[in-house]
Amino acid sequence: MGRSKRLIVLGSSFTAVGLAVAGTAPVAGTAPLERVQGQQTVGGVVLLVGWALLALGIHRFGRESV
């Protein structure tokens, strides 16, 4: 598998994990606010890393010679 394809797979994995972490954060008011904000922040950062990896992988995939 080429490097660009690995970046795309890795980016999609990070994106899915980031969405899962942020999406399973407790509802505000049911847990301490620091925990809710912390989990959402971590999930958001992982999501952004996933998007960056996806963008880099897609960019490299588009520039590969056939």
N, C-alpha and C positions, 0 to 999 in steps of 0.2 A: 504494500500500500504506500502511495506517495506521501511526502511530507504534508502537502496541502490537504489531502484527504484526512490525515491524522488530526490536523488542526481543526478541520470541520467537525469531526467526531468528538474531539475533546471540547470544542466550543459548545456544541449542542449538549454535551453531558453537563458541563458547568452551568449552562443556562437552565437545564431541567432541575439540577440540584438547588440552584439559587431560588428558582420559583417555588420549589417544595419547602425550602427553609422559611422563606418569607411568607408563603401561603399558610403555613401551619403555626404561625405565631399566634399566641393567645389573643383573644379579643380584649381591647382596652377596657379596663375596669374589672377584669376577672383575674388579673395577675399584676404583680408590681410593674409600674410603668417602665422601669429600667430594663426589665426582661423583655417586654414587648418591643420596645424601641431597639434594643440590642439585637434581638433575633431578626427584626425587619432590616436593620442596617447590614448585618452580616449577609443575609440573603440577597440584598440589593447589590452589595459589592461583588459577591460571587456571580450574580447575574450579569453585571457589567463586564467582569473578566470574561465570561462566556461569550458575550457579544463581541468583545474585542478579538477573541480567538476566532470566532466565526468570520468576522470581517477580514482578518488577515488570511485565513484559510481560503475564503472565497476569492479574495484578490489574487492570491498565488495560483489557485486553481484556474482562474481565467487567463493567467499569463503563461501557463505551461504549454510547451509545444506538443503537438499531436504526434 
